[in-house]
Amino acid sequence: MRIVDDGARIRGQVIALRYLGAGTRVVVAAPGGEISVFLPKGSSVPEQGREVGLAWDDQAMHVMEQG
């Protein structure tokens, strides 16, 4: 999953940033729930509150059940 300006499959608002050693986890409130995107260290990180677009490759997606 990646944050994009053009070609977004879904849009949402950045609600949390969690800085980790190797990068940043960006939590996006999107229709249907929260989505987390890991951005490697050195990537451009959007500001909290900003609306972003998300895109992904179908073969790389794994949906996790709540519970």
Backbone as CSV, one residue per row, in Angstrom:
resi,resn,N_x,N_y,N_z,CA_x,CA_y,CA_z,C_x,C_y,C_z
1,MET,0.842,-1.152,0.000,0.000,0.000,0.000,0.897,1.226,0.000
2,ARG,0.449,2.240,-0.692,1.246,3.456,-0.778,0.333,4.685,-0.761
3,ILE,0.879,5.793,-0.320,0.166,7.064,-0.307,0.446,7.756,-1.627
4,VAL,-0.634,8.188,-2.304,-0.503,8.777,-3.637,-1.345,10.046,-3.741
5,ASP,-0.987,10.875,-4.718,-1.816,12.034,-5.044,-2.802,11.673,-6.153
6,ASP,-2.314,10.979,-7.168,-3.153,10.580,-8.307,-3.324,9.067,-8.320
7,GLY,-4.457,8.595,-8.826,-4.675,7.161,-8.950,-5.083,6.475,-7.663
8,ALA,-5.645,7.224,-6.710,-6.049,6.643,-5.428,-7.265,5.741,-5.611
9,ARG,-7.243,4.613,-4.911,-8.397,3.713,-4.900,-9.363,4.075,-3.780
10,ILE,-8.829,4.770,-2.764,-9.633,5.211,-1.626,-8.940,6.435,-1.022
11,ARG,-9.725,7.287,-0.379,-9.163,8.474,0.252,-9.550,8.476,1.722
12,GLY,-8.722,9.122,2.538,-9.022,9.217,3.954,-8.154,10.265,4.610
13,GLN,-8.359,10.437,5.906,-7.639,11.451,6.670,-6.619,10.788,7.584
14,VAL,-5.420,11.344,7.618,-4.368,10.852,8.516,-4.778,11.191,9.951
15,ILE,-4.914,10.142,10.789,-5.349,10.370,12.166,-4.252,10.081,13.188
16,ALA,-3.182,9.402,12.763,-2.097,9.123,13.698,-0.812,8.836,12.942
17,LEU,0.290,9.211,13.564,1.625,8.910,13.046,2.377,8.210,14.167
18,ARG,2.945,7.057,13.855,3.710,6.315,14.859,5.109,6.110,14.315
19,TYR,6.054,6.811,14.908,7.438,6.737,14.455,8.076,5.469,14.995
20,LEU,8.607,4.656,14.109,9.291,3.421,14.450,10.734,3.561,13.991
21,GLY,11.608,2.705,14.413,13.011,2.830,14.050,13.281,2.815,12.560
22,ALA,12.600,1.946,11.847,12.859,1.782,10.418,11.939,2.619,9.541
23,GLY,11.025,3.361,10.134,10.106,4.159,9.340,8.966,4.687,10.190
24,THR,7.860,5.011,9.527,6.695,5.585,10.193,5.445,4.839,9.776
25,ARG,4.619,4.489,10.752,3.312,3.914,10.455,2.312,5.065,10.423
26,VAL,1.619,5.193,9.299,0.619,6.238,9.106,-0.749,5.568,9.194
27,VAL,-1.601,6.051,10.104,-2.942,5.495,10.262,-3.926,6.448,9.596
28,VAL,-4.722,5.896,8.670,-5.656,6.684,7.875,-7.082,6.237,8.183
29,ALA,-7.961,7.187,8.522,-9.380,6.906,8.696,-10.017,6.959,7.312
30,ALA,-10.480,5.804,6.849,-11.049,5.688,5.515,-12.462,5.123,5.639
31,PRO,-13.269,5.239,4.593,-14.590,4.625,4.651,-14.456,3.129,4.978
32,GLY,-15.162,2.694,6.000,-15.110,1.287,6.375,-14.140,0.963,7.485
33,GLY,-13.264,1.903,7.874,-12.347,1.638,8.979,-10.996,2.283,8.816
34,GLU,-10.107,1.942,9.737,-8.752,2.490,9.721,-7.827,1.611,8.884
35,ILE,-6.914,2.252,8.175,-5.918,1.562,7.353,-4.545,2.075,7.775
36,SER,-3.621,1.150,8.007,-2.249,1.517,8.370,-1.331,1.322,7.180
37,VAL,-0.468,2.291,6.969,0.516,2.236,5.895,1.888,2.448,6.513
38,PHE,2.834,1.554,6.224,4.194,1.713,6.723,5.030,2.419,5.672
39,LEU,5.635,3.543,6.051,6.518,4.287,5.160,7.955,4.119,5.646
40,PRO,8.828,3.589,4.799,10.225,3.394,5.210,10.894,4.722,5.570
41,LYS,11.907,4.633,6.419,12.682,5.808,6.832,13.163,6.552,5.587
42,GLY,13.027,7.868,5.599,13.435,8.691,4.466,12.288,9.038,3.526
43,SER,11.127,8.368,3.690,9.958,8.670,2.861,9.315,9.969,3.320
44,SER,8.587,10.594,2.426,7.821,11.786,2.774,6.619,11.357,3.611
45,VAL,6.454,11.949,4.801,5.367,11.587,5.711,4.343,12.717,5.722
46,PRO,3.068,12.404,5.437,2.042,13.449,5.464,1.769,13.912,6.887
47,GLU,1.267,15.129,7.020,0.946,15.674,8.333,-0.352,15.070,8.852
48,GLN,-0.453,14.957,10.163,-1.690,14.493,10.772,-2.801,15.469,10.419
49,GLY,-3.975,14.941,10.068,-5.114,15.764,9.675,-5.246,15.937,8.172
50,ARG,-4.191,15.641,7.418,-4.215,15.804,5.959,-5.028,14.685,5.302
51,GLU,-5.752,15.014,4.242,-6.426,13.995,3.442,-5.414,13.425,2.456
52,VAL,-5.381,12.099,2.358,-4.443,11.430,1.462,-5.190,10.397,0.623
53,GLY,-4.572,10.026,-0.476,-5.088,8.945,-1.306,-4.258,7.695,-1.067
54,LEU,-4.906,6.535,-1.141,-4.218,5.269,-0.968,-4.390,4.414,-2.217
55,ALA,-3.329,3.734,-2.591,-3.364,2.827,-3.738,-2.627,1.551,-3.355
56,TRP,-2.954,0.450,-4.005,-2.305,-0.836,-3.729,-2.478,-1.767,-4.909
57,ASP,-1.629,-2.776,-4.944,-1.720,-3.831,-5.941,-2.582,-4.941,-5.352
58,ASP,-3.558,-5.439,-6.117,-4.462,-6.465,-5.609,-3.729,-7.685,-5.060
59,GLN,-2.684,-8.128,-5.742,-1.973,-9.337,-5.323,-1.183,-9.145,-4.027
60,ALA,-0.963,-7.906,-3.623,-0.195,-7.631,-2.404,-1.087,-7.387,-1.189
61,MET,-2.406,-7.419,-1.376,-3.328,-7.085,-0.296,-3.672,-8.306,0.548
62,HIS,-3.726,-8.084,1.870,-4.152,-9.110,2.816,-5.112,-8.464,3.803
63,VAL,-6.362,-8.886,3.771,-7.380,-8.336,4.664,-7.377,-9.143,5.957
64,MET,-7.281,-8.445,7.078,-7.270,-9.118,8.378,-8.637,-8.960,9.037
65,GLU,-9.116,-10.033,9.607,-10.409,-10.002,10.279,-10.280,-9.337,11.647
66,GLN,-11.328,-8.630,12.026,-11.352,-7.990,13.328,-11.625,-9.047,14.397
67,GLY,-10.980,-8.903,15.543,-11.299,-9.856,16.598,-10.198,-10.232,17.418
